[in-house]
Amino acid sequence: MAGSSEQLLKAVLNAAEEKKAHDVVALNLQGISLIADYFVICHGNSDTQVLSIASEIRKSAELSGKKVRMEGVDTARWVLVDMGDVVAHVFHRDEREYYHLERLWSDAKAVETV
């Protein structure tokens, strides 16, 4: 086993921070959804930064032994990084404001990202 979802969450948060992701939010979906244990939502201010954040998250997850699927890389407006137990949503700033996933998943508890 490649480690717990909490360890993967920490690796994802560190990767996002490494690439200077903005407004990083982690939501605990355990007991709320079967999709994943955690969602990480963040944004970049340019296409280049969005791709850099998503790529760093992917590398970090793969180093943890996780299989990773990515979608949205071609447009860099909303890149989904699916690692099974943890799903990261890396938005371009404008799309994050439009979709506002935090509101859609308001039942989920925010995880401290210190």
C-alpha positions in Angstrom: 0.0 0.0 0.0 1.3 3.4 -1.0 0.3 5.3 2.2 -2.8 6.8 3.6 -5.0 9.4 2.0 -3.9 11.8 4.7 -0.2 11.3 3.7 -1.1 11.9 0.0 -3.1 15.0 1.0 0.0 16.4 2.8 2.1 15.7 -0.3 -0.4 17.4 -2.6 -0.6 20.4 -0.3 3.2 20.7 -0.2 3.4 20.5 -4.0 0.8 23.2 -4.4 2.6 25.4 -2.0 5.9 24.7 -3.7 4.5 26.2 -6.9 2.9 29.2 -5.1 -0.7 28.1 -5.6 -3.2 30.7 -4.4 -6.0 30.2 -1.9 -5.4 26.5 -1.3 -8.4 24.8 0.3 -8.6 21.1 1.3 -12.0 19.7 1.9 -12.6 16.4 3.8 -15.3 14.4 1.9 -15.2 11.3 4.0 -18.7 10.3 4.9 -20.1 12.8 2.3 -19.0 11.4 -1.0 -17.7 8.2 -2.5 -15.7 10.2 -5.1 -12.6 10.8 -2.9 -11.6 11.3 0.7 -10.3 14.8 0.0 -10.6 17.6 -2.6 -7.8 20.1 -2.9 -8.9 23.3 -4.6 -6.4 26.1 -5.6 -5.7 28.4 -8.5 -2.9 30.0 -10.5 -2.9 33.4 -12.1 -1.7 32.3 -15.5 -2.0 29.2 -17.8 1.7 28.5 -17.1 1.3 28.6 -13.3 -1.8 26.4 -13.5 0.2 23.8 -15.5 3.2 24.1 -13.2 1.0 23.5 -10.1 -0.8 20.5 -11.6 2.5 19.0 -12.9 4.1 19.3 -9.4 1.1 17.7 -7.8 1.3 14.8 -10.3 5.0 14.3 -9.7 4.5 14.3 -5.9 1.7 11.8 -6.1 3.6 9.5 -8.5 6.6 9.6 -6.1 4.1 8.4 -3.4 3.3 5.4 -5.6 -0.1 6.7 -6.8 -1.5 6.3 -10.2 -2.5 9.7 -11.5 -5.0 10.8 -14.2 -5.1 14.4 -15.4 -7.7 16.2 -17.4 -7.9 19.8 -18.7 -4.2 20.1 -19.4 -4.9 21.2 -23.0 -6.7 24.4 -21.9 -5.1 25.0 -18.5 -8.3 26.6 -17.2 -9.3 23.8 -14.9 -6.9 21.0 -14.5 -8.2 17.9 -12.6 -5.6 15.8 -11.0 -7.2 12.5 -9.9 -5.1 10.4 -7.5 -7.9 8.2 -6.2 -8.3 9.1 -2.6 -7.3 12.8 -3.3 -8.6 14.9 -6.2 -6.9 18.2 -6.9 -8.7 21.0 -8.8 -6.2 23.5 -10.2 -8.1 26.4 -11.6 -7.1 29.5 -13.5 -8.2 32.4 -11.2 -11.2 33.4 -13.4 -12.6 29.9 -13.6 -12.3 29.3 -9.9 -14.5 32.3 -9.2 -17.0 31.1 -11.8 -17.3 27.5 -10.6 -16.8 28.1 -6.9 -16.5 24.4 -5.9 -16.2 25.3 -2.3 -19.9 26.4 -2.4 -21.0 23.2 -4.1 -19.3 21.1 -1.5 -20.3 23.3 1.5 -21.2 20.2 3.5 -17.5 19.2 3.6 -15.3 20.3 6.4 -12.2 22.4 5.5 -8.9 20.8 6.5 -6.3 23.0 8.1 -3.6 23.5 5.5 -0.8 24.8 7.8 
